[in-house]
């Protein structure tokens, strides 16, 4: 497998059958640099790192959405972003407060 960046810098067209054969010849003669293909362990680590980043972003998005809902419900939040455990505590307290208010027959505020 040839490095695409390097092939772009080699003069000539690179789109049809003859060009594919020409690129294969260049590769045989050692005129093109091979692409770096990491070993399976490195690929797995990269996949895990990408997954961790995605999950972290998702947790941040969810945290922001929860804070927005709480602010819309006039629940006072700290000036700094809340940790997930703190958000769970705040939500549990708010749910308990609203349930108690509803049980007394008062509309939730």
N, C-alpha and C positions, 0 to 999 in steps of 0.2 A: 504494500500500500504506500503510495507516494504522498509526500507532504503537499497539500493543495496550495498552500501559500507559495511554495517553491515552483510549482507547475505554472501558476499565474505569471511568474516572472520569466518563464522560458518563452522565447518568441515563437509565434505560430498559432494557428487555430487549434482548439482543443474540444471540438464538439462532435465530430462524426466518426465513423468507423475507421477511416485511414488515420485520423489523429489519435485514436485509441491505440492503434498499432504502433504509431510513431512514439507515443508516450511509453508503451511497453518496451520498445527498443532502447529508448533513453534510459529506462530503468535497468535494463539488462547491462548496458554499458557503464552503469554506475554514475550517470550524469544527473540523476535526481536523488534528492535526499529522501529516505524512508520516513514515514510518519511514526511518531512515538506512540506505541500501544502499551499502556501500563499492564502490569501483571494483574491477575484476578484479585489478589488481596487488595491492591491499591484501588482497583475499580470498585470493589465492595466498600472500602473505606470512604471513597468519594460519594458513593450512593448513600451511605449512612449519614455522611456530613450534609448532603443536600436534603435528605429527609428531615434531619434534625433542624436545619434552618427553616424548612417549610413549616414544621410543627411549631417552632418558636414564633414564627410570623403569625400563624393561625391563632396561637394562644394570645398574642398581643392584640390581634383584631377582636377576638372575643372579649378580652378584658376591656377594650375601648368601648365596645358595644354595650357591655354591662354598665360601665360607668355612665354612658350617655343615657341609658334607660333610668338609672338611679337619679341622675341630675334632672331629667324630665319629670320625675316623680317628686322633686324637691327634697331629695335625700342629700344631706350635707356630706361631701366627700373631702378627704384630705387634699392638701395642695399638691402632694406628690402622687404619682400613680400607685394604685394599690396592688399589692402582691395577690396572687390567686387565692391564697388562704384568707387574706383579709377581705377580699370580695365575697368569698363564701360566707364568712361571718356576718358581713353587712347584709347580704341577701337573707340569710337565715333570720337575723334580727328584724328586718323589715317585714318579712313574711309573717313572723310571729306577731309583730305589732299590728299588722293589718288584720290578721285572723282574730286577735283579741278585740280590736275595734269593731269588726263585723259581728262578733259574737254578742257584743253589747247592744247591737242594733244601730250603731252609728255608721254612716257611710265612711269609707276610708278616705283619708285626706292625702 
